Amino acid sequence: MFWKNFFKNSQLFTSSISNSQNNNKKILIIRQCIEYKGKPVQLVFSMDKSVNIREYHQLCESVGWECPSIQKIYTAIQNSFLILSLFYKKQETIQLIGFARVTSDQVFNAVIWDIVIHPNFQGQGLGKILIYHILDQLRSKNIVNIGLFADASVVSFYSNLGFIKDPNGIKGMFWFPVD
């Protein structure tokens, strides 16, 4: 499977992987993933939409994003096609440290949104794992037109993952209300 192949060649992670169903929630647990403050830690990936909105809001603030209201965040998450949350687990507490979501027509097109990793965990390949898992999920549903929006400061990150800026000369257009 994707994860076993990905982690087999990874130097950041070991291959102890287990899938579990917890109250019908889709959870992927990866053990002994990275070191944080000199100690190996456990990371938990979840595809469940019941995200703690306040934790998500704090995660966005930790990277300097301005967040809309909690109600708007909740609505955006509930209307998303795919959600991927990443948690750092220490003893019995877990903290949201990464997140990504996807909207889609569920047939042809998908757009990846809100990819964020907490600053304390950046630079360890976790953003790359979020993207690879999303791409794997979308491709498994034969969705092949996959886009995302990126700040200029992270375009090279996505380019290194295979995203192409303006493929075939396609340019996006946007409409914004003029007040």
Order of alpha helices (4+ residues) and beta strands (2+ residues): alpha-beta-beta-beta-alpha-alpha-beta-beta-beta-alpha-beta-alpha
